[in-house]
Amino acid sequence: MQRNDAAGALLPAARPGTRLVDVVPDWLAHGHRSLPPHGRPAGPGAAAPHSGVIDGRRFEAHPSLRDDGTVAWWLVDDTDHQLAREALHRERERTAFLAEASSALLATLNLERCMDVTAQMAAENLADAALAIAPTRARRLPVVTCLRGGTPTLAHLPVDPDDVPGLGEALRGFPPVPSRWIDPVSAPPWLVPEGFGPVGSIVITPLPGHGVPAGALVLLRRAEKAAFTDEEEVFARLFAARSGAALSAARLYAEQTAITDVLMRELLPPTLHRISGMDLAGSYRPSADHERVGGDFYDVHPAAVDGEAALVTIGDVCGKGLEAAVLTGKIRNTLHALLPMADDHQRMLGLLNTALLTSHHARFATLVLASAVRRGDAVDLRLTSGGHPAPLIVRADGTVEEADTHGTLVGALPTVTARTAAVSLAPGESCVLYTDGITEAKGGPMGDAQFGEERLRRALAGCAGMPSAGIVEHVQMLAAQWLGTRHHDDMAVVVISAPRTHRPGAVDEPARGSLTP
């Protein structure tokens, strides 16, 4: 056997006269024995080099047939290349994990689900167990715990996060402390999942949010395993940054949803009631089926004292969507404040007009004020239109009349003028208040014809004697059939009826009112 100086330094036992298989590592000896007699690699894939470790470094061995029939083995130090390949593979795996984590975390805006995903993905990929901890609520700490291969569980614990070194600081958004500074033995029982066993090392890192901390992430590794490395702690912080952003977005969405629900309750049409023997019903359908409010509105203000008139209003604000809905809320609140002068419709419209002109909303509205009071078996109405379609009166014999009221828009001119009509409803007769979304609905056989007032009148003529809820449903059904799936404006209908029968002394009862989806 022969060797060069480099081989002698690497394999001191390889001296001339010794056999190669006796002085080289087993992996190289096995490769030498597997060579065919002529020394050339044979068969598919036989040309691949042999590789193994010598003195802690990785080498590739390439055989070469010499002219004298012997085989020369060329050893190439591949340690640095192998480390680079392993680092690249590890980085690709981590990049893929971060991409998967971002996708999973951003797939939901549910706060609890985000915490579950955070704990579960961390337990499966970063540690043996993980805890996602949210800021304290009502003196309790929301904690989601997950073991590797397990299911996340949520608990609200009456514990002090400052009892765990680094946890209180992480929840307040301070930089994480190195895991080597945290004694695993000091971990309180609530931090260690049941059946986990002794803790070998702990990583605690903040979950950074949008301006405020979103929580903290705790990683646990069992005692029989190696402690977290600095590289693993840095990677945990990268995951925590993505998780914190998702948690912060989910928390912001939850807060905005709660605020929206509170405000929406003030904007939604009210549930109507049977007031002092008068039968009331209403329905509202926004222009977009995914919205709950829009530019049409109606409201009912019962009389404070028996014998006085209740005030029913219906209106239409210029525009659609949430901005129009905000103005409807202002109009409704203003009318509510003006209830003490409800017997003077002209004055109410004038004051409302002033309020809209001084508002930052560059919009106007149309509306009808209807004061209704029970007089024996009849219902007496005073109807005033401010630029709105006049109400239609459905008589007991099927005749449909238009109330003699008209006026100018509200919020468009310095002054408003309006004419008030007095109408009396006999038992079984109704007054229909509606917005132009009904009559201007385009559809029909050709798809471009308006529903129109005449078609509405014919529909109402067949509703004589029907209760108010039945009339509302019939009108909305006909309008929906006329439209099909076409785009439409907001549509609202309110019906005031004098019931055919009335039990004296009956208390007010809920009546049917709906928000059509």
Buried (B, 14 or more C-beta within 10 A) or exposed (E): BEBEEEBEEBBEEBEEEBEBBEBBBEBBBEBBEEBEEEBEBEEEEEEEBBBBEBEEEBBBBBBEBEEEEEBEBEBEBBEEEBEEEEEEEEEEEBEEBBEEBBEBBBEBBEBBBBBBBBBBBBBBBBBBBBBBBBBBEEEEBBBBBBBBEBEBEBEBBEBEBEEBBBBBBBBBBEEBBEBEEBEBEEBEEBBBBEEBEEBBBBBBBBBBBEEEBBBBBBBBBBEEEEBBEEEBBEBBBBBBBBBBBBBBBBBBBBEEEEEEEEBBEEBBBEEBBBBBBBBBBBBBBBBEEEBBBBBBBBBBBBBEEEEBBBBBBBBBBBBBBBEBBBBBBBBBEBBEEBEEEBEBBBEBBBBBBBBBBEBEBEBBBBBBBBBBBBEEBBBBBBBBBBBBBBBBBBBBEEEBBBBEBBBBBBBBEEEBEBBBBEBEBEBBBBBBBBBBBBBBBBBBEEEEEBBBBEBBBEBBBEBBBBBBBBBBBBBBEBBBEBBEEEEBBBBBBBBBBBBBEBEEEEEEEEBBBBBBE
